[in-house]
Amino acid sequence: MGGSRLRAALASALTALTLAASAAAQTPVGAAFTYQGRLTDTGGPVTGNYDLRFTLYDAPTGGAQLGPTLCVDNASISNGLITAQLGHKYADRLIGCHIGVCTPMTLFETGLPTEDQYADHEKDRFHHTRKRMAEHATSHLVVQSDDPQTLAYGLHDSPAGMASWIIERRRGWSDSHGDVESVFSKDDLITTAMIYWVTETTVTSMRYYWEAQHDLWKPEHDRQPVVEAPTAITLWPQELMLMPDALMRSFYNLKRLTPMPRGGHFHPMEQPELLVEDIRAFFRELR
């Protein structure tokens, strides 16, 4: 099978699996990790994905208007921001939002919260965030915010380079204590790398932060809280960034805040049972 045919087949399979899961659950779900195509123009894939993602929620009914929808996105800064925007713009269409990577929606304009924004009993979150970002993520954010295209070309041209970039982040950003295979199997790692490789979306993924900085988030209304949809947030001990309670409550209609005993940035793959249990508990309360 040729490369283009293989990519098309994978795209169809991923979309079919997402819609099948939605049908089985009898609930529309977002196709957060399905193949969405390569970026061919500038113009803010993060902000542009807000409405695109909601269109995908409508996909199981062929684009017809749906009743209340669940919105669940975890293990990505951009997905967390997209979920927050849906809870901000489409609150009347959502049952609720469940977020695993919580950052301020103004992240690319204001940056991370400063130490004085953390209460005394939360100072450990601030020091954790500063340490984790310095050791594992600052270079990732800087290069993709300032000069993503040069690096992207190199990874797009080298499967070994692309795989090493992905696997290093699985090692450093997860709750693996440096042993990546204590959390992810080889099949997990190669499957993740292959999705990027055969769909040729490595370059697209590396432009998210640059585009977000050049197309800053703009609110749709001035009501408070910013995200009116009922929201649950999980705090994973080895997540890169842990926000102060006051910031989370200022942005979100926060109904549930769950500190988790283990897990990191990729918690849906690291601790799926803990995540599913919390999602079920949250939405059970909203029935």
C-alpha positions in Angstrom: 0.0 0.0 0.0 1.4 3.4 -1.0 2.1 6.1 1.6 -0.9 8.3 0.6 -3.3 5.3 0.7 -1.9 4.1 4.0 -2.4 7.6 5.5 -6.0 7.7 4.2 -6.7 4.3 5.5 -5.4 5.2 9.0 -7.5 8.4 9.0 -10.6 6.5 8.1 -9.9 3.8 10.7 -9.2 6.4 13.5 -12.4 8.3 12.7 -14.4 5.1 12.6 -13.1 4.0 15.9 -14.0 7.3 17.5 -17.5 7.2 16.1 -18.0 3.6 17.1 -16.9 4.4 20.7 -19.4 7.3 20.7 -22.2 5.1 19.5 -21.4 2.4 22.0 -21.6 5.0 24.8 -24.7 6.5 23.3 -23.1 9.8 23.9 -21.4 12.2 21.5 -17.7 12.4 22.2 -15.0 14.6 20.8 -12.5 13.1 18.3 -9.6 14.6 20.2 -6.9 12.4 19.0 -8.1 11.4 15.5 -6.4 12.5 12.4 -7.5 16.0 11.5 -5.3 16.7 8.5 -2.1 18.6 7.9 -1.8 22.3 8.5 -1.4 24.0 5.1 -1.9 27.6 6.1 -1.1 29.8 9.0 -4.0 31.1 11.1 -4.1 29.6 14.5 -4.8 25.8 14.6 -5.5 26.1 18.4 -8.2 28.7 18.1 -9.3 27.3 14.8 -9.8 23.9 16.4 -12.4 25.3 18.8 -15.2 25.3 16.3 -13.7 22.4 14.4 -13.8 20.3 17.5 -17.4 21.1 18.2 -18.2 20.2 14.6 -16.6 16.8 15.2 -18.9 16.4 18.2 -21.8 16.7 15.8 -20.3 14.1 13.4 -22.2 11.0 14.8 -25.5 12.7 13.7 -24.2 14.0 10.4 -23.9 17.5 11.7 -27.5 17.7 13.1 -28.1 19.6 16.2 -27.4 17.5 19.3 -28.7 17.6 22.8 -26.3 18.3 25.7 -22.8 16.9 25.0 -20.0 15.7 27.2 -16.6 17.4 26.7 -13.6 15.4 27.8 -10.0 16.3 26.8 -6.9 15.2 28.7 -3.1 15.0 28.3 -2.4 18.0 26.2 -2.1 21.7 26.8 -3.8 22.6 23.5 -6.7 20.1 24.1 -7.2 21.5 27.6 -7.5 25.0 26.1 -9.8 23.8 23.4 -12.1 22.1 26.0 -12.1 25.3 28.1 -13.0 27.4 25.1 -15.9 25.0 24.3 -17.1 25.4 27.9 -16.8 29.1 27.5 -18.4 29.5 24.0 -20.9 26.6 24.0 -21.8 26.3 27.7 -25.5 25.9 26.9 -24.7 22.9 24.7 -22.5 21.0 27.2 -23.3 18.8 30.1 -19.9 19.6 31.5 -16.1 19.6 30.9 -13.5 17.3 32.3 -9.9 18.7 32.0 -6.7 16.9 32.9 -4.1 19.6 31.9 -5.3 22.9 33.3 -3.7 26.2 32.3 -5.1 29.7 32.2 -6.8 30.4 28.9 -4.6 33.5 28.6 -1.5 31.3 28.9 0.1 32.5 25.7 -0.4 36.2 26.6 0.2 36.2 30.4 2.3 33.2 30.9 2.2 30.9 34.0 1.0 32.2 37.4 3.6 33.7 39.7 4.4 32.5 43.2 2.3 35.2 44.9 -0.8 33.8 43.1 -0.4 30.5 45.1 -1.8 30.3 48.6 0.7 29.4 51.3 -0.6 25.8 51.4 -0.1 25.6 47.6 3.5 26.7 47.4 4.6 23.2 46.7 2.6 23.3 43.4 4.5 26.5 42.4 7.9 24.9 43.1 6.9 21.7 41.4 5.8 23.6 38.3 9.0 25.6 38.2 11.2 22.5 38.6 9.3 20.3 36.1 9.2 23.0 33.5 12.9 23.9 33.9 14.0 20.3 33.7 11.7 18.9 31.0 9.5 21.4 29.1 10.9 24.9 28.8 13.0 24.1 25.8 10.0 22.3 24.2 7.8 25.4 24.6 10.5 27.9 23.6 11.5 26.2 20.3 7.9 25.6 19.3 6.8 29.1 20.2 9.7 30.9 18.6 11.2 28.8 15.8 9.2 25.6 15.2 9.6 25.1 11.5 13.3 24.3 11.3 13.0 21.6 13.9 9.8 20.3 12.3 11.5 19.8 9.0 14.2 17.7 10.6 11.7 15.5 12.5 9.4 15.2 9.5 12.3 13.8 7.4 13.7 11.4 10.0 11.6 8.6 11.6 14.3 8.0 14.2 14.5 11.7 15.1 10.7 12.0 15.4 10.5 8.8 17.5 13.3 10.0 19.8 11.5 13.4 20.3 8.2 11.7 21.2 9.7 9.0 23.4 11.9 11.4 25.3 8.8 13.4 26.3 7.0 10.2 27.3 9.9 9.5 29.6 10.4 12.9 31.1 6.7 14.1 31.3 5.2 11.0 32.7 5.3 9.5 36.2 8.0 7.1 35.0 10.9 8.2 37.2 13.1 7.9 34.1 12.1 4.4 33.1 9.7 5.0 30.2 8.8 1.3 29.8 7.6 1.1 33.3 4.6 3.2 32.1 4.4 2.6 28.4 4.8 -0.6 26.4 6.9 -0.7 23.2 3.6 -1.1 21.4 2.2 2.1 23.0 5.3 4.1 22.0 5.6 2.8 18.4 1.8 3.3 17.8 2.0 6.9 19.0 5.0 7.6 16.8 3.4 5.9 13.8 0.2 8.0 14.0 2.4 11.1 13.6 4.6 9.5 10.9 2.0 8.0 8.5 -0.3 11.0 8.8 2.6 13.5 8.3 1.3 15.7 11.1 4.6 16.2 13.0 5.1 19.6 11.4 1.5 20.6 12.2 1.8 19.6 15.8 4.9 21.7 16.2 3.2 24.9 15.0 0.5 24.9 17.7 2.4 27.2 20.2 3.7 29.6 17.5 0.2 30.0 16.1 -1.3 30.4 19.5 1.1 33.2 20.3 0.3 35.0 17.1 -3.5 34.5 17.4 -4.2 35.1 21.0 -7.3 33.9 22.7 -10.2 36.3 22.7 -13.2 35.8 24.9 -16.7 35.5 23.4 -18.4 37.2 26.3 -17.5 38.9 29.6 -19.6 36.8 32.0 -18.1 35.1 35.0 -16.7 32.5 35.4 -15.1 32.5 32.0 -16.0 28.8 31.5 -19.6 28.6 32.5 -20.0 24.9 31.8 -19.7 22.7 35.0 -16.0 21.7 35.1 -14.0 18.9 36.7 -10.2 19.2 36.9 -7.8 16.5 37.9 -4.4 17.2 39.5 -1.7 14.6 38.5 1.4 14.6 40.8 3.9 14.5 37.9 2.0 16.9 35.6 4.2 19.7 34.3 2.1 22.5 35.5 -0.1 22.6 38.6 -2.3 25.7 39.0 -3.5 27.5 42.2 -7.1 26.9 43.3 -7.9 30.6 43.0 -6.9 30.7 39.3 -8.9 27.6 38.5 -12.0 28.9 40.2 -11.6 32.3 38.5 -11.7 30.7 35.1 -13.9 27.7 35.6 -17.3 26.8 37.0 -15.4 24.3 39.1 -17.5 21.5 40.5 -14.9 18.8 41.1 -11.2 19.0 41.9 -9.4 15.6 42.3 -5.8 15.2 43.4 -4.6 11.9 41.9 -2.2 9.5 43.7 0.0 8.9 40.6 0.3 9.9 37.0 1.8 12.6 34.8 1.2 14.5 31.6 0.1 11.5 29.6 -2.3 10.2 32.4 -4.9 8.7 30.0 -2.3 6.2 28.9 -0.5 6.1 32.3 -3.5 5.7 34.6 -6.6 5.0 32.5 -8.5 3.4 35.4 -8.1 6.4 37.6 -9.1 8.8 34.9 -12.2 6.8 33.8 -13.3 6.5 37.4 -13.2 10.3 37.9 -14.9 11.0 34.6 -17.7 8.7 35.5 -18.1 10.1 39.0 -18.2 13.6 37.7 -20.8 13.1 35.0 -22.8 10.9 37.2 -23.3 13.9 39.5 -24.6 15.9 36.5 -27.3 13.5 35.4 
